[in-house]
């Protein structure tokens, strides 16, 4: 099928909540703002709650709803499966979709365990032999200021890299009365702040620097050990009335760790959902012999750049407003000075994936990249369990 002589691709998405809305908006906007080589068609939205999923489908323009993800994958009009579900379901859904010959976009982190991630990589590599593509959704790579930072480092503007500092700071569960949810249970989420938000800054620092983390020394802490059980919560066996008023939190609230990179740089990382006053502060600073870069997502259209080769009398960090047509992704949007927001990176992700599929190449980050992140997360947990002992990260095979 074609639209205005452009090939089409039927999208089936599993999950309709926070990430489902962001991805729905992205698929809808991809064709509106970019000259995509493949037009995405919103064929089917998957969710166990038919009424809730139907409401999202109506608002975003999905053609139909499926309450069984297996039925969604089996549809002939679905050529790409977008996985926006909790981490404990990623492997089963993604592998089934790949084996059915469907392209896959899977939200991060790739899985809950290294073993699951390895199985997903094996399935992705086998499917790639038949031209089936897969992508893990580390969406912040597609923020224009981050993409520009990657370009500057790749061009050698910072010289030899020395320090990498990364923080992801939120405060949405700092209140001990925030109720228990799947994100606070290890069997559903895999980990807490570490995997939910720490995975993002791990990926961003490796992406920007072009280097790999080789080892970690870490601590994890859970500040609130129990939380109220909401009546609608099904994360524990039985009903809320059969339990105490509170249920156990089985993931970390904060993660802090030191790292080494393949090029010799050292790094410090912090991920927490208890940083009161910080809503979505993704902070990355990289110091090199010839300069530095600094980024904060709460001012996401700005990249701060320091050139260490300039005359020190007029030196200092330069505030670069990343809204020029020459900046990554910007030419498709608004005039210079008109900033982008959180949702735009998801559109960039959709466009990049559609382009890779049309060009017959593997998109990035790959499932193998997601496995690398999973191994780093596992090393952080192992280090914390061993009293912060230095723990090597296995090199990608």
N, C-alpha and C positions, 0 to 999 in steps of 0.2 A: 504494500500500500504506500502511496505517496501523498504528500500535501504540497501543492504548488510545485510538483516534480521533485520534491525533497523526500528521501526515504523516511519512513516512520519507525518507531520502536515503542511497543506497548509496555507500559510500566505497571508493575504490580508491587504494592508496598504493604509490608506486614508491620502493623503498629500505627497508632494514630494520635498519640498523646503529644508531648512537647516536641520530641524529635520528628514525629510524624507530621506535625504542622509545619515545621521548618523545611522539611524535605518536600512537602506538598507545594509550598510556596516556591521552592527552587525549581521544581519540574515545570511549574506553571509559568515562571518568569524566564526560563532559559530561552525559549523561542521568542519571547516578547522583546528582549533586549539584545540578544546575540544572534548572529547569522549562523545557526547551528547546522552541521552537515546531516544531522538526523533529528527529526521532530519527535519529541516525546509525547505519547498519548497516555493520559491517565486512565488506564483500563480498570484496575481493581484495587480497592483498599481492603486490607485484611485486619480483622479484629474480632475477639471473642464476643464482645458486647455489640450486638447488631445495631441497637438503637444509637449508641454513642458513636460507633463507626459511621453509621449512615448520616449522622449530623455533620461530622467532619467531611465526609464525602460530598455532601450537598454544598458545604461552604467553599470547598476548594475545587470542585468540578470533577471529582472522580466519577466514572461512569457507573460503577457497581461496587458492591460490598461482598466479601467472602468471610465467613466466620471460621473457616478451617484453612490454615495456610497451605496445607497440602493441595486443596482444591485450587487455590490461587496459582500455585506453581504449575499445576497440570493444565492450566488454560492455554489454548493455542494462541490467543491474542496477547499473551504476556511474554515478552522477550527479555525483560530485565526485572529482577527481584531486588527490591530495596528493603533491607532488614533494619527496622527501627524498634526492636524489642529489647527486653532485659538481656543481660549478657549470658545467662544460663541457657538461652535458646538459640544463640547465634550459630553455633556449630551445626546443630541439627538442620536448621532452616537453610543456611548457606550451602552446606554440602549437598542437600537434596536438590536445591536449585541448580547448582553447578552440574550435578549428575544428570539433570534433566535438560542440559544444554542452554540454561539461561544465564545471561550476564548477571553479576551480583555486585551491589553496593551494600556493604555491611558497616553499621555504626561501630565506633570505637568504644572501649578497647575490643580487639578482634574477638576475644573469647574470655572465659573465666580462668582458664588454666593453660599452661604451656602445651599439655597433651592435646587439648581441644584445638589450639591454634595450629599445632603441627598437622593434625588431621585436615584442617581447613586448607592449609598450604598445599598439602598433597593433592587434595581434590581440585584446587585452583590450577595447579601446574598440569594436572592431567587434562582438565577442561581446556586450558590454553592451547593444547595441541590441536584442538578442533576449532580454534578461533574464539573461544568463550573468554570474556574478560572479567576481571574482578578488581575491586577497589575497597580499601578500608577508609572510613570517613573521618580522618583527622582534618576537619574542615578549616581550622584556623590557618593552615598553610595558605589558604586562598584569600586571606585578608591582604589587600594590596600592599600595605606597609611591611608586612612580613615577607611577602614575595619580593619586594624591593630589597629588604635586608639580605635575603638569600643572594640576589644578584650582586650586591656590593661586596659581600664576602667572597663569592666565586670569582669576582674580578680582581681580588687581591687588595682591595681598598684598606683592609684592616691589617694586612701583613700576617705575621705569625700570631696565632691566637693564644692568649694566656689564660683568661678567666671567662667562665660562663656562669651567669647568675640567673636563676629562673624561679619565679613564684607564680602560683595560681591561688588567689585568695578570694574566698567567699564567706558569707556569714549566715546562710539560710537555715542552718540547724544549730546555731549557737544557743537558741532558746531551748532549755531542757524539756519544755512541753511540746515541742514539735513532735508530731506522732510518728510512730514506727512506719516505715515504708520498705519496699523491696530494695531501695538503694542502701538500706542500713542492715541488710542481711547478706552474709557472705555467700550462701548457697545460690542466691539470685544475682548479686552484683559482682561477685568475685573478690572485691575489696571495696574500701570506702573512698576517702579523698584521694588515695594513691591511684587507683585505676580510673575513677570518675573524672578527675581533673588533673592529677599528676601526670597521667599518660599524655595529656595534651602538651605540656611543657617539655616532657622528654622528647616527644616527636619534634616539636618546634626547634629545640636546640640542635638536635641532630640534623634536621633539615637545613637550618640556616648556616650552620658551620660546615656541613658536608662531612662531618666526622661522627664516629660511633663511640658510645659510652662503653668502656671496657671493664669497669668495676665500680662497686658502691660500698659505702658505709652508712647505715641507716638507723633511724629510730621511728617507731610508730606509736601513736597514743590514741586511746579512746577516752574522751573526757566524760561523756554521758553514757553510762553502761546500760541503762534501761530507759525505755520511752513508752508513752501511752499507746495502747493498742486501739486504733479506730475501729468502729463497728464494722466497716466495710472491708477491713484488711483481711486478706486470705493467705498471708505469708506464713502463718502458723497453723498447724493442724487444729481442727476444731474451731469453734466460735470463740469470740472474745470473752463471753460469759464463762467459758470453761477454764479461763486462765486468770492470773492475777491482773490487776489494772494495767500493769506494764509488761512489756516483753523485752528480751535481751537484744542489745545492739551487738552484732558480731563482726563489725568491720572497724577499720581505723577512722578516727576523726581528723587526724593530721599525720602527715608524713614529712620527714626531713632527712635528706641524705646528701652525702658528698660523692663526687664522681671524678673519674679520669677519662679523658677522650683520647682517641687514637693518635691525634696530632700533637699531643703533649699538654693540651689545656686541662685545667682543673675546673670543676663545677660545683656549685651549691644549689640545691633544690628545696623548695618548700611547697607543699600542697595542703590546704586546710579549708574546712567549711566552718571555721570558728573565728575568722578574722573580722570581728565586729566592725561594721562600717564599710567593709569591702564587699561589693556586690558581684563583680566579675573582673577582678584585677589580675590580668595575665601580664606579668612583667618579665621581660627578658632583656638582659644587658650582656654584651659581649665586648671584652677588651682585648685589643691586639696591639702589636708593636707600632703600627702606623695609624691606629684610630680605634674608635669605639662606636657601638650602636646601642640604643636603648629604646624600648617599646613598652607601652602600657595599653592594654585593650580598652581601658576606660577612657582613653583618648585615642581611639583606634585609627583615626585618619592621619596620625602624626608619627613620624619616625625621627628620633633624635640622633644626629650624626656628628661625631667629633673627628676632625682630621688632625692627627698628631704631627703632620708635616707642615702645617701652616705656621706663619709668624705668630708666636705666642702673645704678642701685643694685641692681636685682633682674633685670637683663637677662642675656643669654647665650643660647646655643643650648639649645633645648628638645628633649629626646629623646621623639619621638612614637612610641609603639608602635602600628603600623598593623594592629590586629586587632579594631577595633570594628565592629559591624554597620553603622554609618554609613559606613565606609570602602569604597572601590571593591572589588567582588567578594566581600567578606568574609562577607556575610550568608548565603551559600550553604554556608559551611564550618562551622567549629568555634566554640565559645564564645570570648569575648574572652580574649586572652592566649595562645591556642593558635596558634602560628605556622604559616605556610605554608612550602613549600619550592620548589625549582627547578621541579619538574614541574607545579605548579599553574598557572603562567602559560600553559602550553600548553593546559590545559583551558579557561582563560578565552578564549584565542584561538579555540578550536574553537566555544565557545558564541557568541562575538561574530560569527563567520562564519555560523553556522547562523541566528542571529537576523537578520542582514542579508539573507540569502537569503530567509528567510520574509517579511521586510518589503519585499522588492523594492527594496533600496537598495544602493549600492556600499559595501563595507566599507573600513576603513582599517587599515594603510597600503595604498594601492593600488599597482598596477604602476607608475603614474606617479610615486608617491613613491619606489619602488624605483629608477626611472630617475634621479631626482634624486640619490639616494645614489651611484649608479654614476658619475654625472658628477663628484661630489665626489672619489670614489676616483681617477678618471682625472686630475683636477686635481692631486691630491697626488702621483701618480706623475710627471706632467709637471713639476711644480715641483721635485721631487727630482732629476729628470734634468737640469734646467736650473740646478743649483747653488742651489736653494732660492728661485729667482726667484718673485716674487709672481704668482700665476696665478688669473685670474678663473674663477668657476664659472658656466656658462651658466644663465640664469634659466629656469624651467619655462615651456613654451609653453602 
